[in-house]
């Protein structure tokens, strides 16, 4: 089976224009109405 390369980044990163730049950690406490933790199927469907 031949594998075709689809670019240097995933489809999802390519769709937003490339890999996002570095972001520093948040400083101090934050307030949020909703917080989704994790990136598995449960987090995906919750989002």
C-alpha distance matrix in Angstrom:
0.0 3.8 6.6 9.8 13.0 15.6 18.6 20.5 21.8 20.7 21.3 24.6 26.0 25.0 26.9 30.0 29.9 28.4 29.0 32.5 35.1 36.8 39.4 42.1 42.9 45.4 49.0 51.3 51.3 49.6 50.6 48.0 48.3 44.8 42.5 38.9 37.8 34.2 30.9 29.5 29.4 33.2 33.9 31.4 33.1 36.5 36.0
3.8 0.0 3.8 6.5 9.8 12.7 15.4 17.5 19.2 18.6 19.2 22.7 23.7 22.4 24.5 27.6 27.1 25.6 26.5 30.2 32.6 34.5 37.3 40.1 41.3 43.8 47.4 49.9 50.1 48.4 49.4 47.0 47.4 44.0 41.7 38.3 37.3 33.8 30.4 29.5 29.6 33.4 33.6 31.1 33.0 36.3 35.4
6.6 3.8 0.0 3.8 6.5 9.3 12.1 14.0 15.5 14.8 15.6 19.1 20.0 18.9 21.1 24.1 23.6 22.0 22.7 26.4 28.9 30.8 33.5 36.4 37.6 40.1 43.7 46.2 46.4 44.7 45.8 43.4 44.0 40.6 38.3 34.9 33.9 30.5 27.0 26.4 26.7 30.5 30.5 27.9 30.1 33.2 32.2
9.8 6.5 3.8 0.0 3.8 6.3 9.2 11.8 13.5 13.1 13.5 17.2 17.9 16.2 18.5 21.5 20.8 19.5 20.8 24.5 27.0 29.3 32.1 35.2 36.6 39.0 42.6 45.3 45.6 43.7 44.8 42.4 43.0 39.8 37.6 34.5 33.8 30.5 27.0 26.7 27.0 30.7 30.3 27.6 29.7 32.8 31.4
13.0 9.8 6.5 3.8 0.0 3.8 5.7 8.1 10.0 10.3 11.3 14.9 14.9 13.3 16.1 18.7 17.7 16.1 17.3 21.1 23.5 25.8 28.7 31.8 33.4 35.9 39.4 42.2 42.7 40.9 42.2 40.0 40.8 37.7 35.5 32.5 31.7 28.6 25.1 25.4 26.1 29.6 28.8 26.2 28.7 31.5 29.8
15.6 12.7 9.3 6.3 3.8 0.0 3.8 7.1 7.9 7.8 7.9 11.6 11.9 9.9 12.4 15.3 14.5 13.3 14.9 18.6 21.3 23.9 26.5 29.8 31.5 33.7 37.3 40.1 40.4 38.4 39.5 37.2 37.9 34.9 32.9 30.0 29.6 26.7 23.2 23.7 24.2 27.6 26.6 23.7 26.2 28.9 26.9
18.6 15.4 12.1 9.2 5.7 3.8 0.0 3.8 5.6 7.3 8.3 11.4 10.4 8.4 11.7 13.8 12.3 10.7 12.3 16.1 18.4 21.1 24.0 27.3 29.3 31.7 35.1 38.1 38.8 36.9 38.3 36.2 37.3 34.5 32.4 29.8 29.3 26.6 23.2 24.3 25.3 28.5 27.0 24.4 27.2 29.5 27.2
20.5 17.5 14.0 11.8 8.1 7.1 3.8 0.0 3.8 7.0 9.4 11.6 9.6 8.7 12.4 13.7 11.9 9.3 10.0 13.8 15.7 18.1 21.2 24.4 26.4 29.1 32.4 35.5 36.4 34.8 36.5 34.7 36.1 33.4 31.0 28.5 27.7 25.1 22.0 23.4 24.9 28.0 26.2 24.1 27.2 29.2 26.9
21.8 19.2 15.5 13.5 10.0 7.9 5.6 3.8 0.0 3.8 6.6 8.0 6.1 6.1 9.7 10.7 9.8 7.0 7.3 11.1 13.6 16.0 18.7 22.0 23.7 26.2 29.6 32.6 33.2 31.5 33.0 31.1 32.4 29.6 27.3 24.8 24.2 21.6 18.5 20.1 21.6 24.5 22.6 20.4 23.6 25.5 23.1
20.7 18.6 14.8 13.1 10.3 7.8 7.3 7.0 3.8 0.0 3.8 5.4 5.4 6.1 8.6 10.3 10.7 8.6 8.9 12.1 15.2 17.4 19.6 22.8 24.1 26.2 29.8 32.5 32.7 30.7 31.9 29.6 30.6 27.6 25.4 22.6 22.1 19.4 16.0 17.3 18.3 21.4 19.8 17.3 20.3 22.5 20.3
21.3 19.2 15.6 13.5 11.3 7.9 8.3 9.4 6.6 3.8 0.0 3.8 5.6 5.0 6.0 8.9 9.9 9.3 10.6 13.4 16.8 19.4 21.2 24.7 25.9 27.6 31.3 33.8 33.7 31.4 32.1 29.6 30.2 27.2 25.5 22.8 22.9 20.5 16.9 18.0 18.3 21.4 19.8 16.8 19.3 21.7 19.4
24.6 22.7 19.1 17.2 14.9 11.6 11.4 11.6 8.0 5.4 3.8 0.0 3.8 5.4 5.1 6.8 8.9 8.5 9.1 11.0 14.7 17.1 18.4 21.8 22.8 24.2 28.0 30.3 30.1 27.7 28.4 25.8 26.4 23.6 21.9 19.3 19.7 17.6 14.2 15.8 16.3 18.9 16.9 14.0 16.8 18.7 16.1
26.0 23.7 20.0 17.9 14.9 11.9 10.4 9.6 6.1 5.4 5.6 3.8 0.0 3.8 5.3 5.4 6.3 4.8 5.4 7.8 11.3 14.0 15.8 19.4 20.9 22.6 26.2 29.0 29.2 27.0 28.1 26.0 27.1 24.5 22.6 20.4 20.5 18.6 15.6 17.7 18.9 21.3 18.9 16.5 19.5 21.0 18.1
25.0 22.4 18.9 16.2 13.3 9.9 8.4 8.7 6.1 6.1 5.0 5.4 3.8 0.0 3.8 5.5 5.1 4.9 7.6 10.2 13.5 16.7 18.7 22.4 24.2 25.9 29.4 32.3 32.6 30.3 31.3 29.1 30.1 27.6 25.9 23.8 24.1 22.2 19.0 20.9 21.7 24.3 22.1 19.3 22.1 23.8 20.9
26.9 24.5 21.1 18.5 16.1 12.4 11.7 12.4 9.7 8.6 6.0 5.1 5.3 3.8 0.0 3.8 5.6 7.3 9.8 11.3 14.9 18.0 19.4 23.1 24.7 25.8 29.4 32.0 32.0 29.3 29.9 27.4 28.0 25.6 24.5 22.5 23.4 21.8 18.6 20.4 20.8 23.1 20.8 17.8 20.1 21.8 18.7
30.0 27.6 24.1 21.5 18.7 15.3 13.8 13.7 10.7 10.3 8.9 6.8 5.4 5.5 3.8 0.0 3.8 5.9 7.9 8.4 11.8 15.0 16.2 19.9 21.6 22.7 26.1 28.8 29.0 26.4 27.1 24.9 25.9 23.8 22.6 21.1 22.0 20.9 18.2 20.6 21.4 23.2 20.5 17.9 20.5 21.5 18.1
29.9 27.1 23.6 20.8 17.7 14.5 12.3 11.9 9.8 10.7 9.9 8.9 6.3 5.1 5.6 3.8 0.0 3.8 7.1 8.3 11.0 14.7 16.5 20.3 22.5 23.9 27.2 30.3 30.8 28.5 29.6 27.7 29.0 27.0 25.7 24.2 24.9 23.6 20.9 23.4 24.4 26.5 23.7 21.3 24.0 25.1 21.8
28.4 25.6 22.0 19.5 16.1 13.3 10.7 9.3 7.0 8.6 9.3 8.5 4.8 4.9 7.3 5.9 3.8 0.0 3.8 6.3 9.0 12.4 14.8 18.4 20.7 22.6 26.0 29.1 29.9 27.9 29.3 27.7 29.2 27.1 25.2 23.6 23.6 22.0 19.4 21.9 23.4 25.6 22.9 20.8 23.9 25.0 21.9
29.0 26.5 22.7 20.8 17.3 14.9 12.3 10.0 7.3 8.9 10.6 9.1 5.4 7.6 9.8 7.9 7.1 3.8 0.0 3.8 6.5 9.3 11.8 15.3 17.5 19.7 23.1 26.2 27.1 25.4 27.1 25.7 27.5 25.2 23.0 21.4 21.0 19.4 17.1 19.9 21.9 23.9 21.0 19.5 22.9 23.7 20.7
32.5 30.2 26.4 24.5 21.1 18.6 16.1 13.8 11.1 12.1 13.4 11.0 7.8 10.2 11.3 8.4 8.3 6.3 3.8 0.0 3.8 6.7 8.6 12.3 14.5 16.4 19.7 22.9 23.8 22.1 23.9 22.7 24.7 22.8 20.7 19.6 19.5 18.5 16.8 20.0 22.1 23.6 20.3 19.2 22.5 22.7 19.5
35.1 32.6 28.9 27.0 23.5 21.3 18.4 15.7 13.6 15.2 16.8 14.7 11.3 13.5 14.9 11.8 11.0 9.0 6.5 3.8 0.0 3.8 6.4 9.9 12.9 15.1 18.0 21.5 23.0 21.7 24.0 23.3 25.9 24.3 22.1 21.4 21.0 20.3 19.1 22.5 24.9 26.2 22.8 22.1 25.5 25.4 22.3
36.8 34.5 30.8 29.3 25.8 23.9 21.1 18.1 16.0 17.4 19.4 17.1 14.0 16.7 18.0 15.0 14.7 12.4 9.3 6.7 3.8 0.0 3.8 6.6 9.6 12.3 15.0 18.6 20.4 19.6 22.3 22.1 25.0 23.5 21.0 20.5 19.7 19.2 18.6 22.1 25.0 25.9 22.5 22.4 25.9 25.5 22.6
39.4 37.3 33.5 32.1 28.7 26.5 24.0 21.2 18.7 19.6 21.2 18.4 15.8 18.7 19.4 16.2 16.5 14.8 11.8 8.6 6.4 3.8 0.0 3.8 6.6 8.7 11.6 15.1 16.8 15.9 18.7 18.8 21.8 20.6 18.3 18.4 17.8 18.0 18.0 21.7 24.5 24.9 21.3 21.6 24.9 23.9 21.1
42.1 40.1 36.4 35.2 31.8 29.8 27.3 24.4 22.0 22.8 24.7 21.8 19.4 22.4 23.1 19.9 20.3 18.4 15.3 12.3 9.9 6.6 3.8 0.0 3.8 6.5 8.6 12.3 14.5 14.5 17.7 18.5 21.9 21.0 18.5 19.1 18.1 18.8 19.5 23.1 26.1 26.1 22.6 23.5 26.7 25.4 22.9
42.9 41.3 37.6 36.6 33.4 31.5 29.3 26.4 23.7 24.1 25.9 22.8 20.9 24.2 24.7 21.6 22.5 20.7 17.5 14.5 12.9 9.6 6.6 3.8 0.0 3.8 6.3 9.4 11.4 11.6 15.1 16.0 19.5 18.6 15.9 16.7 15.5 16.6 17.9 21.5 24.6 24.1 20.7 22.1 25.2 23.5 21.4
45.4 43.8 40.1 39.0 35.9 33.7 31.7 29.1 26.2 26.2 27.6 24.2 22.6 25.9 25.8 22.7 23.9 22.6 19.7 16.4 15.1 12.3 8.7 6.5 3.8 0.0 3.8 6.5 8.1 8.1 11.6 13.0 16.6 16.4 14.2 15.8 15.2 17.1 18.8 22.4 25.1 24.1 20.6 22.2 24.9 22.8 20.6
49.0 47.4 43.7 42.6 39.4 37.3 35.1 32.4 29.6 29.8 31.3 28.0 26.2 29.4 29.4 26.1 27.2 26.0 23.1 19.7 18.0 15.0 11.6 8.6 6.3 3.8 0.0 3.8 6.9 8.3 12.0 14.4 18.1 18.5 16.6 18.7 18.1 20.2 22.2 25.7 28.5 27.3 23.8 25.7 28.2 25.8 23.9
51.3 49.9 46.2 45.3 42.2 40.1 38.1 35.5 32.6 32.5 33.8 30.3 29.0 32.3 32.0 28.8 30.3 29.1 26.2 22.9 21.5 18.6 15.1 12.3 9.4 6.5 3.8 0.0 3.8 6.6 10.2 13.1 16.8 17.6 16.0 18.6 18.1 20.7 23.2 26.4 29.0 27.4 24.1 26.4 28.6 25.8 24.3
51.3 50.1 46.4 45.6 42.7 40.4 38.8 36.4 33.2 32.7 33.7 30.1 29.2 32.6 32.0 29.0 30.8 29.9 27.1 23.8 23.0 20.4 16.8 14.5 11.4 8.1 6.9 3.8 0.0 3.8 6.9 10.1 13.6 14.6 13.4 16.3 16.2 19.3 22.0 25.0 27.3 25.2 22.1 24.6 26.4 23.4 22.1
49.6 48.4 44.7 43.7 40.9 38.4 36.9 34.8 31.5 30.7 31.4 27.7 27.0 30.3 29.3 26.4 28.5 27.9 25.4 22.1 21.7 19.6 15.9 14.5 11.6 8.1 8.3 6.6 3.8 0.0 3.8 6.6 10.3 11.4 10.6 13.8 14.5 17.7 20.1 23.2 25.2 23.1 19.9 22.0 23.7 20.5 19.0
50.6 49.4 45.8 44.8 42.2 39.5 38.3 36.5 33.0 31.9 32.1 28.4 28.1 31.3 29.9 27.1 29.6 29.3 27.1 23.9 24.0 22.3 18.7 17.7 15.1 11.6 12.0 10.2 6.9 3.8 0.0 3.8 7.1 9.1 9.6 13.2 14.7 18.2 20.7 23.4 24.9 22.4 19.4 21.5 22.6 19.2 17.9
48.0 47.0 43.4 42.4 40.0 37.2 36.2 34.7 31.1 29.6 29.6 25.8 26.0 29.1 27.4 24.9 27.7 27.7 25.7 22.7 23.3 22.1 18.8 18.5 16.0 13.0 14.4 13.1 10.1 6.6 3.8 0.0 3.8 5.5 6.6 10.3 12.5 16.0 18.2 20.8 21.8 19.4 16.3 18.2 19.0 15.6 14.3
48.3 47.4 44.0 43.0 40.8 37.9 37.3 36.1 32.4 30.6 30.2 26.4 27.1 30.1 28.0 25.9 29.0 29.2 27.5 24.7 25.9 25.0 21.8 21.9 19.5 16.6 18.1 16.8 13.6 10.3 7.1 3.8 0.0 3.8 6.9 10.3 13.2 16.7 18.6 20.7 21.1 18.4 15.8 17.6 17.6 14.0 13.1
44.8 44.0 40.6 39.8 37.7 34.9 34.5 33.4 29.6 27.6 27.2 23.6 24.5 27.6 25.6 23.8 27.0 27.1 25.2 22.8 24.3 23.5 20.6 21.0 18.6 16.4 18.5 17.6 14.6 11.4 9.1 5.5 3.8 0.0 3.8 6.6 9.8 13.2 15.0 16.9 17.3 14.6 11.9 13.9 14.0 10.4 9.7
42.5 41.7 38.3 37.6 35.5 32.9 32.4 31.0 27.3 25.4 25.5 21.9 22.6 25.9 24.5 22.6 25.7 25.2 23.0 20.7 22.1 21.0 18.3 18.5 15.9 14.2 16.6 16.0 13.4 10.6 9.6 6.6 6.9 3.8 0.0 3.8 6.3 9.8 12.0 14.3 15.4 12.9 9.9 12.3 13.3 10.0 9.3
38.9 38.3 34.9 34.5 32.5 30.0 29.8 28.5 24.8 22.6 22.8 19.3 20.4 23.8 22.5 21.1 24.2 23.6 21.4 19.6 21.4 20.5 18.4 19.1 16.7 15.8 18.7 18.6 16.3 13.8 13.2 10.3 10.3 6.6 3.8 0.0 3.8 6.6 8.5 10.5 11.6 9.4 6.2 8.8 10.2 7.4 6.9
37.8 37.3 33.9 33.8 31.7 29.6 29.3 27.7 24.2 22.1 22.9 19.7 20.5 24.1 23.4 22.0 24.9 23.6 21.0 19.5 21.0 19.7 17.8 18.1 15.5 15.2 18.1 18.1 16.2 14.5 14.7 12.5 13.2 9.8 6.3 3.8 0.0 3.8 7.0 9.1 11.2 9.4 6.5 9.7 11.8 9.8 9.8
34.2 33.8 30.5 30.5 28.6 26.7 26.6 25.1 21.6 19.4 20.5 17.6 18.6 22.2 21.8 20.9 23.6 22.0 19.4 18.5 20.3 19.2 18.0 18.8 16.6 17.1 20.2 20.7 19.3 17.7 18.2 16.0 16.7 13.2 9.8 6.6 3.8 0.0 3.7 5.8 8.8 8.0 5.6 8.3 11.1 10.2 10.3
30.9 30.4 27.0 27.0 25.1 23.2 23.2 22.0 18.5 16.0 16.9 14.2 15.6 19.0 18.6 18.2 20.9 19.4 17.1 16.8 19.1 18.6 18.0 19.5 17.9 18.8 22.2 23.2 22.0 20.1 20.7 18.2 18.6 15.0 12.0 8.5 7.0 3.7 0.0 3.8 6.8 7.6 5.3 6.2 9.6 10.0 9.6
29.5 29.5 26.4 26.7 25.4 23.7 24.3 23.4 20.1 17.3 18.0 15.8 17.7 20.9 20.4 20.6 23.4 21.9 19.9 20.0 22.5 22.1 21.7 23.1 21.5 22.4 25.7 26.4 25.0 23.2 23.4 20.8 20.7 16.9 14.3 10.5 9.1 5.8 3.8 0.0 3.8 5.5 5.4 6.1 8.7 9.9 10.7
29.4 29.6 26.7 27.0 26.1 24.2 25.3 24.9 21.6 18.3 18.3 16.3 18.9 21.7 20.8 21.4 24.4 23.4 21.9 22.1 24.9 25.0 24.5 26.1 24.6 25.1 28.5 29.0 27.3 25.2 24.9 21.8 21.1 17.3 15.4 11.6 11.2 8.8 6.8 3.8 0.0 3.8 5.5 4.9 6.1 8.4 9.8
33.2 33.4 30.5 30.7 29.6 27.6 28.5 28.0 24.5 21.4 21.4 18.9 21.3 24.3 23.1 23.2 26.5 25.6 23.9 23.6 26.2 25.9 24.9 26.1 24.1 24.1 27.3 27.4 25.2 23.1 22.4 19.4 18.4 14.6 12.9 9.4 9.4 8.0 7.6 5.5 3.8 0.0 3.8 5.4 5.3 6.0 8.6
33.9 33.6 30.5 30.3 28.8 26.6 27.0 26.2 22.6 19.8 19.8 16.9 18.9 22.1 20.8 20.5 23.7 22.9 21.0 20.3 22.8 22.5 21.3 22.6 20.7 20.6 23.8 24.1 22.1 19.9 19.4 16.3 15.8 11.9 9.9 6.2 6.5 5.6 5.3 5.4 5.5 3.8 0.0 3.8 5.6 5.0 6.0
31.4 31.1 27.9 27.6 26.2 23.7 24.4 24.1 20.4 17.3 16.8 14.0 16.5 19.3 17.8 17.9 21.3 20.8 19.5 19.2 22.1 22.4 21.6 23.5 22.1 22.2 25.7 26.4 24.6 22.0 21.5 18.2 17.6 13.9 12.3 8.8 9.7 8.3 6.2 6.1 4.9 5.4 3.8 0.0 3.8 5.5 5.3
33.1 33.0 30.1 29.7 28.7 26.2 27.2 27.2 23.6 20.3 19.3 16.8 19.5 22.1 20.1 20.5 24.0 23.9 22.9 22.5 25.5 25.9 24.9 26.7 25.2 24.9 28.2 28.6 26.4 23.7 22.6 19.0 17.6 14.0 13.3 10.2 11.8 11.1 9.6 8.7 6.1 5.3 5.6 3.8 0.0 3.8 5.4
36.5 36.3 33.2 32.8 31.5 28.9 29.5 29.2 25.5 22.5 21.7 18.7 21.0 23.8 21.8 21.5 25.1 25.0 23.7 22.7 25.4 25.5 23.9 25.4 23.5 22.8 25.8 25.8 23.4 20.5 19.2 15.6 14.0 10.4 10.0 7.4 9.8 10.2 10.0 9.9 8.4 6.0 5.0 5.5 3.8 0.0 3.8
36.0 35.4 32.2 31.4 29.8 26.9 27.2 26.9 23.1 20.3 19.4 16.1 18.1 20.9 18.7 18.1 21.8 21.9 20.7 19.5 22.3 22.6 21.1 22.9 21.4 20.6 23.9 24.3 22.1 19.0 17.9 14.3 13.1 9.7 9.3 6.9 9.8 10.3 9.6 10.7 9.8 8.6 6.0 5.3 5.4 3.8 0.0
